[in-house]
Amino acid sequence: MSTEGCLRVGQSAPDFTATAVVDQEFKTIKLSDYRGKYVVLFFYPLDFTFVCPTEITAFSDRYEDFKKINTEILGVSVDSEFSHLAWIQTDRKSGGVGDLNYPLVSDIKKEISSAYNVLDPAAGIALRGLFIIDKDGVIQHATINNLAFGRNVDETLRTLQAIQYVQSHPDEVCPAGWQPGDKTMVPDPVKSKVYFSAV
């Protein structure tokens, strides 16, 4: 099986220019405009579906937590910007998402989904891919869920905080389940014993 064209952590995130709905207006955005910030880029299958609104609104409800740590959220689907706008203008009780705190990006030509290797060609929609991109535009985390189950915003935030911690403390690593304030470890056979002896 060829790995050519596969996107991996440690690689530069493919840049894109696309139309997004921001504060109920159409805006052209570029991923590279967010250099200097962390970006949570997530893909979802379609507007006006079932699992998707729960994820979209969960990220919006926690937006301030991400903003506080220099992070922008971008949601992407293969819908048009007009569909995104209609979905935002539909309230949550009626199956819409209401006003959102971050841009919803239109990938109507499926170029972004293809570049991030999350397009399901048979269905013509994106799988639930999620990428955490650092302030230098490098992918630090990637997960892809199948269509029928959603992602966890708390785990995305925790992973992002661990990435930011190790990037600002290059001599330390974060163990499983690490939360801000927890002990870290030094990746060294002797020094790591300090961590293990304390747990």
Disulfide bonds with the S-S distance in Angstrom:
none
